[in-house]
Amino acid sequence: MILTAAAPPQKYRIASIDILRGAIMIFMALDHVRDFFHANTPDPTDLSTTTLPLFLTRFITHFCAPIFIFLSGISAFLSGQRKTNEELSAFLIKRGIWLILLEVTVVTLGWTFDPAYHIFVFQVIQTIGWSMIVLGLLIRISPSLIFPVGLILVFGHNFVDLMHPPLKGVAWTMLLTSPPAFIPLSETRGIFDLYAILPWMGLMLLGYSAGRWYTKDFPAERRRKILLTLGFGLLIAFVVMRYFNTYGDPNPWSVQKTPTLTLISFLNVTKYPVSLIYELMTIGVALVVLALTENAKGPIVRVISVYGRVPFFYYIIHLYLIHFCTVILFFATGHNIGQAFNGRTFGFRPGDMGFNLGGVYLVWIGIVILLYFPCRWYDQYKRTHGEWYLSYL
């Protein structure tokens, strides 16, 4: 008689969450491929140089980070259905610390390919980590505070735009107002910080609060109505608030010399630091998509869902795969190791190397196809194994 380890019990999963998360992971890779492979990359949001295809390439990826953080909050709530509050709090705090450590080690190395770590890259992973730590603390202290704190952070953080403090130190930059900023640590090392923590944290807290709509006993039709009502409500609020340029984004839109540029100006909301208008637009779309994909089926849905079930695994390997392909192109185009950095944040990425936008899309499609196979393997591995560490990956 052969004894085998029993497969872990199948977790309750919501297909629409996996579909949406898978879609944003795919689009996220497009933005990162553009970072590494677009030759002489102009700023896609600079109205004086951008084009509609270039802007839309950047615009579609604006939905990735906020939706991912919001869905992480929903997933945290659902994982708590199998834990006590104390157990969930401890898990989220430990996982948050783990993510921060990975950001400054594994993820930073993936971005820079600099083993000496002259620059630490602080982006979405460390923001999720800090958000999980605070969420874990709120669950332990008073779960009733999660929703109001999330509302205050999301809807109130743009009041900072009206403030003019005499000093704006590192804490102010990292917590509230970080555009892409360099924070020196020494003469040779520093932090490249892109994500102000608190505004993004609000999205995770609101996502956690929305998780109750996805419990087994919550009526599916009621959930769909709530999602559609809130989603379209947020999108209407986005259009109205953006149109009147009153509150919610420090960079107002304006009429331009062509209708296309005017449209770009209107949609060119602020991500660094994230604005309320940006959050209304992205989360509004997310809620509508969640409602409309509740019963989605078919081969395309199954493929997209694979990416959505292993998001952190995907994030790590997509970063290294893209940068590894950049190294191949670097040497194939006649560059030498002495040109690998030349003062740039990303190693092996000289500014004049790469393709036009069409070439970027071809590389992106190839990267996504290649990523499917390891993601499918890891998804199946997680389904059939129950080791404790898998919950952290």
C-alpha positions as CSV (number, residue, x, y, z in Angstrom):
1,M,0.0,0.0,0.0
2,I,1.4,3.4,-1.0
3,L,0.8,6.3,1.3
4,T,0.7,9.8,-0.2
5,A,0.2,13.2,1.4
6,A,-3.3,14.4,1.2
7,A,-3.9,17.4,-1.0
8,P,-4.9,20.5,0.9
9,P,-8.5,21.4,0.9
10,Q,-9.6,23.6,-2.0
11,K,-10.0,27.3,-1.0
12,Y,-13.1,29.2,-1.8
13,R,-12.2,31.4,-4.7
14,I,-14.1,34.1,-6.7
15,A,-13.5,33.7,-10.4
16,S,-14.1,37.4,-11.1
17,I,-11.3,38.4,-8.7
18,D,-8.8,36.0,-10.4
19,I,-9.9,37.3,-13.9
20,L,-9.4,41.0,-13.0
21,R,-6.2,40.4,-11.1
22,G,-4.9,38.3,-14.0
23,A,-5.8,41.1,-16.5
24,I,-4.0,43.8,-14.6
25,M,-0.9,41.6,-14.2
26,I,-0.8,41.2,-17.9
27,F,-1.1,44.9,-18.5
28,M,1.5,45.6,-15.8
29,A,4.1,43.7,-17.9
30,L,3.4,46.1,-20.8
31,D,4.4,49.1,-18.8
32,H,7.6,47.4,-17.6
33,V,8.5,46.2,-21.0
34,R,8.1,49.8,-22.2
35,D,10.4,50.9,-19.5
36,F,13.2,48.6,-20.6
37,F,12.6,48.3,-24.4
38,H,11.3,51.6,-25.7
39,A,14.1,53.4,-27.4
40,N,14.6,57.1,-26.4
41,T,11.5,56.8,-24.3
42,P,9.6,60.1,-24.1
43,D,7.4,60.8,-21.1
44,P,3.9,59.4,-22.2
45,T,2.2,62.0,-20.1
46,D,4.1,65.0,-21.4
47,L,1.5,66.8,-23.7
48,S,4.3,68.4,-25.7
49,T,5.8,65.2,-26.8
50,T,3.3,62.3,-26.4
51,T,1.1,60.7,-28.9
52,L,-2.2,59.0,-28.4
53,P,-0.9,55.4,-28.8
54,L,2.0,56.1,-26.4
55,F,-0.3,57.8,-23.8
56,L,-2.8,55.0,-24.0
57,T,0.0,52.4,-23.5
58,R,0.8,54.2,-20.2
59,F,-2.8,55.0,-19.3
60,I,-4.1,51.4,-19.4
61,T,-1.3,50.4,-17.0
62,H,-2.5,53.1,-14.5
63,F,-5.2,50.6,-13.5
64,C,-2.7,48.0,-12.3
65,A,-1.4,49.2,-8.9
66,P,-4.6,50.6,-7.4
67,I,-6.7,47.6,-8.4
68,F,-4.1,45.1,-7.2
69,I,-3.9,46.8,-3.8
70,F,-7.7,46.9,-3.6
71,L,-8.0,43.2,-4.5
72,S,-5.3,42.4,-1.9
73,G,-7.6,43.9,0.7
74,I,-10.5,41.7,-0.4
75,S,-8.2,38.6,-0.4
76,A,-7.1,39.5,3.1
77,F,-10.7,39.6,4.3
78,L,-11.4,36.2,2.6
79,S,-8.4,34.6,4.1
80,G,-9.5,35.8,7.5
81,Q,-12.7,33.6,7.2
82,R,-10.5,30.7,8.0
83,K,-8.7,32.4,10.9
84,T,-9.4,34.2,14.1
85,N,-8.7,37.9,14.3
86,E,-5.5,37.3,16.2
87,E,-4.3,34.7,13.6
88,L,-5.2,37.0,10.7
89,S,-3.5,40.0,12.4
90,A,-0.3,38.0,13.0
91,F,-0.3,36.6,9.4
92,L,-0.8,40.1,7.8
93,I,1.9,41.7,9.9
94,K,4.4,38.9,9.2
95,R,3.6,38.9,5.5
96,G,3.9,42.7,5.4
97,I,7.4,42.6,6.9
98,W,8.3,39.8,4.4
99,L,7.1,41.9,1.4
100,I,9.1,44.9,2.6
101,L,12.3,42.8,2.9
102,L,11.7,41.3,-0.5
103,E,11.2,44.8,-2.0
104,V,14.6,46.0,-0.8
105,T,16.4,42.8,-1.8
106,V,14.9,40.6,-4.5
107,V,12.7,43.2,-6.2
108,T,15.3,45.9,-6.1
109,L,17.8,43.6,-7.7
110,G,15.3,42.7,-10.4
111,W,14.9,46.3,-11.3
112,T,18.5,47.4,-11.2
113,F,20.6,44.2,-11.7
114,D,23.1,46.0,-9.4
115,P,24.4,43.5,-6.8
116,A,26.1,46.3,-4.9
117,Y,22.6,47.9,-4.2
118,H,23.6,51.5,-4.8
119,I,19.9,52.3,-5.2
120,F,16.9,50.7,-3.3
121,V,13.7,50.9,-5.3
122,F,10.6,51.5,-3.3
123,Q,7.5,50.7,-5.3
124,V,4.2,48.9,-5.0
125,I,5.5,45.8,-3.1
126,Q,6.7,47.7,0.0
127,T,3.5,49.8,-0.1
128,I,1.5,46.6,0.1
129,G,3.7,45.4,2.9
130,W,3.2,48.6,5.0
131,S,-0.5,48.4,4.2
132,M,-0.8,44.9,5.4
133,I,1.1,45.7,8.7
134,V,-1.3,48.6,9.4
135,L,-4.3,46.5,8.4
136,G,-3.1,43.7,10.8
137,L,-2.7,46.2,13.6
138,L,-6.2,47.6,13.0
139,I,-7.7,44.1,13.0
140,R,-6.0,43.5,16.4
141,I,-7.0,46.9,17.9
142,S,-10.4,47.5,16.5
143,P,-11.8,46.1,13.2
144,S,-14.5,48.8,13.2
145,L,-11.8,51.4,12.5
146,I,-10.8,49.8,9.1
147,F,-13.5,51.3,6.9
148,P,-13.5,54.9,8.3
149,V,-9.7,55.1,8.3
150,G,-9.7,53.8,4.7
151,L,-12.3,56.5,3.7
152,I,-10.3,59.3,5.4
153,L,-7.1,58.2,3.6
154,V,-8.6,57.9,0.2
155,F,-10.9,60.9,0.2
156,G,-8.9,63.2,2.4
157,H,-5.3,62.8,1.4
158,N,-5.5,65.5,-1.3
159,F,-6.0,68.1,1.4
160,V,-2.2,67.8,1.6
161,D,-2.1,69.7,-1.7
162,L,-3.4,72.7,0.1
163,M,-0.9,72.6,2.9
164,H,2.5,74.2,2.8
165,P,4.5,72.8,5.7
166,P,7.8,74.6,6.5
167,L,9.7,71.3,6.3
168,K,9.1,68.3,4.0
169,G,11.4,65.6,5.4
170,V,11.8,62.0,4.5
171,A,8.8,60.8,6.5
172,W,6.5,63.4,4.8
173,T,7.8,62.3,1.4
174,M,7.4,58.6,1.9
175,L,4.1,58.7,3.7
176,L,2.1,61.4,1.9
177,T,3.6,63.3,-1.0
178,S,6.1,61.1,-2.9
179,P,6.5,61.9,-6.6
180,P,9.4,59.9,-8.0
181,A,12.0,61.1,-5.5
182,F,15.6,60.2,-4.6
183,I,16.3,60.0,-0.9
184,P,20.1,59.9,-0.3
185,L,21.4,57.4,2.4
186,S,25.1,58.1,1.8
187,E,27.4,59.4,-0.9
188,T,26.9,56.2,-2.9
189,R,23.5,54.9,-1.9
190,G,20.0,56.0,-1.8
191,I,16.3,55.2,-2.1
192,F,14.3,55.7,-5.3
193,D,10.8,56.2,-3.9
194,L,7.7,56.3,-6.1
195,Y,4.8,55.4,-3.8
196,A,3.5,57.6,-1.0
197,I,2.3,54.9,1.5
198,L,-0.8,56.4,3.1
199,P,-3.0,57.2,0.1
200,W,-2.4,53.7,-1.3
201,M,-3.0,52.1,2.1
202,G,-6.5,53.5,2.1
203,L,-7.3,51.4,-1.0
204,M,-6.3,48.2,0.9
205,L,-8.4,49.1,3.9
206,L,-11.5,49.8,1.7
207,G,-10.8,46.5,-0.2
208,Y,-10.8,44.7,3.1
209,S,-14.1,46.3,3.9
210,A,-15.5,45.2,0.6
211,G,-14.5,41.6,1.2
212,R,-17.7,40.9,3.1
213,W,-19.5,41.0,-0.3
214,Y,-17.6,38.0,-1.3
215,T,-18.3,35.6,1.5
216,K,-20.1,32.3,0.6
217,D,-23.4,33.4,2.2
218,F,-23.6,36.8,0.5
219,P,-26.2,36.8,-2.4
220,A,-24.5,37.0,-5.7
221,E,-27.2,39.2,-7.3
222,R,-27.0,41.6,-4.5
223,R,-23.2,41.7,-4.8
224,R,-23.5,42.5,-8.5
225,K,-26.0,45.4,-7.9
226,I,-23.7,46.9,-5.2
227,L,-20.7,46.6,-7.5
228,L,-22.4,48.2,-10.5
229,T,-24.0,51.0,-8.4
230,L,-20.8,51.9,-6.7
231,G,-18.6,51.4,-9.8
232,F,-20.7,53.7,-12.0
233,G,-21.1,56.1,-9.0
234,L,-17.3,56.4,-8.7
235,L,-16.9,56.9,-12.4
236,I,-19.6,59.7,-12.5
237,A,-17.8,61.3,-9.5
238,F,-14.5,61.1,-11.4
239,V,-16.0,62.8,-14.5
240,V,-17.7,65.6,-12.5
241,M,-14.8,66.3,-10.2
242,R,-12.3,66.2,-13.0
243,Y,-14.3,68.5,-15.2
244,F,-14.6,71.2,-12.6
245,N,-11.0,71.0,-11.5
246,T,-11.9,71.6,-7.9
247,Y,-10.5,69.0,-5.5
248,G,-8.9,65.6,-5.9
249,D,-5.9,66.1,-8.3
250,P,-3.1,68.7,-8.0
251,N,-2.7,68.9,-11.8
252,P,-5.8,70.3,-13.5
253,W,-6.7,69.5,-17.1
254,S,-7.1,72.2,-19.7
255,V,-8.3,72.6,-23.3
256,Q,-5.4,71.9,-25.8
257,K,-4.7,72.8,-29.4
258,T,-6.4,69.5,-30.6
259,P,-9.3,67.4,-29.3
260,T,-6.9,64.4,-28.9
261,L,-4.6,66.4,-26.6
262,T,-7.6,67.8,-24.7
263,L,-8.7,64.2,-24.1
264,I,-5.2,63.2,-23.0
265,S,-5.1,66.2,-20.6
266,F,-8.5,65.2,-19.1
267,L,-7.4,61.6,-18.6
268,N,-3.9,62.5,-17.4
269,V,-4.6,62.1,-13.7
270,T,-1.8,62.0,-11.1
271,K,-0.3,58.7,-10.0
272,Y,2.8,60.0,-8.2
273,P,1.6,60.8,-5.6
274,V,-1.7,59.0,-6.2
275,S,-4.7,61.4,-6.4
276,L,-8.3,60.9,-5.4
277,I,-9.4,61.4,-9.0
278,Y,-7.0,58.7,-10.1
279,E,-8.5,56.3,-7.5
280,L,-12.1,57.1,-8.4
281,M,-11.4,56.3,-12.1
282,T,-9.4,53.1,-11.5
283,I,-11.5,51.6,-8.7
284,G,-14.7,52.6,-10.5
285,V,-13.7,50.6,-13.5
286,A,-12.6,47.7,-11.2
287,L,-16.0,47.4,-9.5
288,V,-17.8,47.4,-12.8
289,V,-15.5,44.7,-14.3
290,L,-15.9,42.6,-11.1
291,A,-19.7,42.7,-11.6
292,L,-19.7,41.9,-15.3
293,T,-17.2,39.0,-15.0
294,E,-18.9,37.2,-12.2
295,N,-20.0,34.3,-14.4
296,A,-17.4,34.6,-17.2
297,K,-16.2,31.3,-18.7
298,G,-14.2,30.1,-21.6
299,P,-10.6,29.3,-22.6
300,I,-9.4,33.0,-22.5
301,V,-10.9,33.4,-19.0
302,R,-9.1,30.3,-17.9
303,V,-5.7,31.5,-19.2
304,I,-6.1,35.0,-17.7
305,S,-7.1,33.5,-14.3
306,V,-3.9,31.5,-14.1
307,Y,-1.9,34.8,-13.9
308,G,-4.4,36.1,-11.4
309,R,-4.0,33.1,-9.0
310,V,-0.2,33.5,-8.6
311,P,0.3,37.3,-8.7
312,F,3.4,37.7,-6.5
313,F,5.1,34.8,-8.2
314,Y,4.3,36.4,-11.6
315,Y,5.5,39.8,-10.4
316,I,8.9,38.5,-9.4
317,I,9.6,36.3,-12.5
318,H,8.2,38.8,-15.0
319,L,10.7,41.4,-13.6
320,Y,13.7,39.2,-13.9
321,L,12.6,37.8,-17.3
322,I,12.2,41.3,-18.8
323,H,15.5,42.5,-17.4
324,F,17.3,39.3,-18.5
325,C,16.0,39.9,-22.1
326,T,17.2,43.5,-21.8
327,V,20.7,42.2,-21.0
328,I,20.6,39.9,-24.1
329,L,19.6,42.9,-26.3
330,F,22.3,45.0,-24.6
331,F,25.1,42.7,-25.7
332,A,23.5,41.8,-29.0
333,T,23.6,45.5,-30.0
334,G,27.3,45.8,-29.4
335,H,27.4,47.3,-25.9
336,N,30.0,46.3,-23.4
337,I,30.0,45.7,-19.7
338,G,31.5,49.1,-19.0
339,Q,28.3,50.7,-20.4
340,A,26.0,48.6,-18.2
341,F,25.2,51.4,-15.7
342,N,26.6,54.8,-16.6
343,G,24.8,56.5,-13.8
344,R,21.4,55.0,-14.7
345,T,19.0,53.3,-12.2
346,F,18.4,50.3,-14.5
347,G,21.5,48.4,-15.4
348,F,22.1,47.3,-19.0
349,R,19.6,49.9,-20.2
350,P,21.2,52.7,-22.2
351,G,18.6,55.3,-23.3
352,D,19.2,54.8,-27.0
353,M,18.7,51.1,-27.0
354,G,15.4,49.5,-27.8
355,F,12.5,49.4,-30.3
356,N,9.6,51.6,-31.4
357,L,6.2,51.2,-29.7
358,G,5.2,48.4,-32.1
359,G,8.3,46.5,-31.2
360,V,7.5,47.0,-27.5
361,Y,4.1,45.4,-28.0
362,L,5.7,42.4,-29.7
363,V,8.2,41.9,-26.8
364,W,5.3,42.3,-24.3
365,I,3.2,39.6,-26.0
366,G,6.2,37.2,-26.1
367,I,7.0,37.8,-22.4
368,V,3.4,37.2,-21.3
369,I,3.2,33.9,-23.3
370,L,6.5,32.7,-21.8
371,L,5.3,33.6,-18.3
372,Y,2.2,31.4,-18.7
373,F,4.0,28.1,-18.4
374,P,5.8,28.7,-15.0
375,C,2.7,30.4,-13.7
376,R,0.5,27.4,-14.7
377,W,3.0,25.1,-13.0
378,Y,3.1,27.1,-9.8
379,D,-0.7,27.4,-9.7
380,Q,-1.0,23.6,-10.0
381,Y,1.7,23.2,-7.3
382,K,-0.1,25.5,-4.9
383,R,-3.4,23.6,-5.5
384,T,-1.8,20.3,-4.6
385,H,0.5,21.3,-1.8
386,G,-0.2,22.8,1.6
387,E,3.2,23.9,2.9
388,W,2.9,27.0,5.2
389,Y,5.3,29.1,3.2
390,L,3.1,29.0,0.1
391,S,0.7,31.5,1.7
392,Y,3.6,34.0,1.7
393,L,4.3,33.6,-2.0
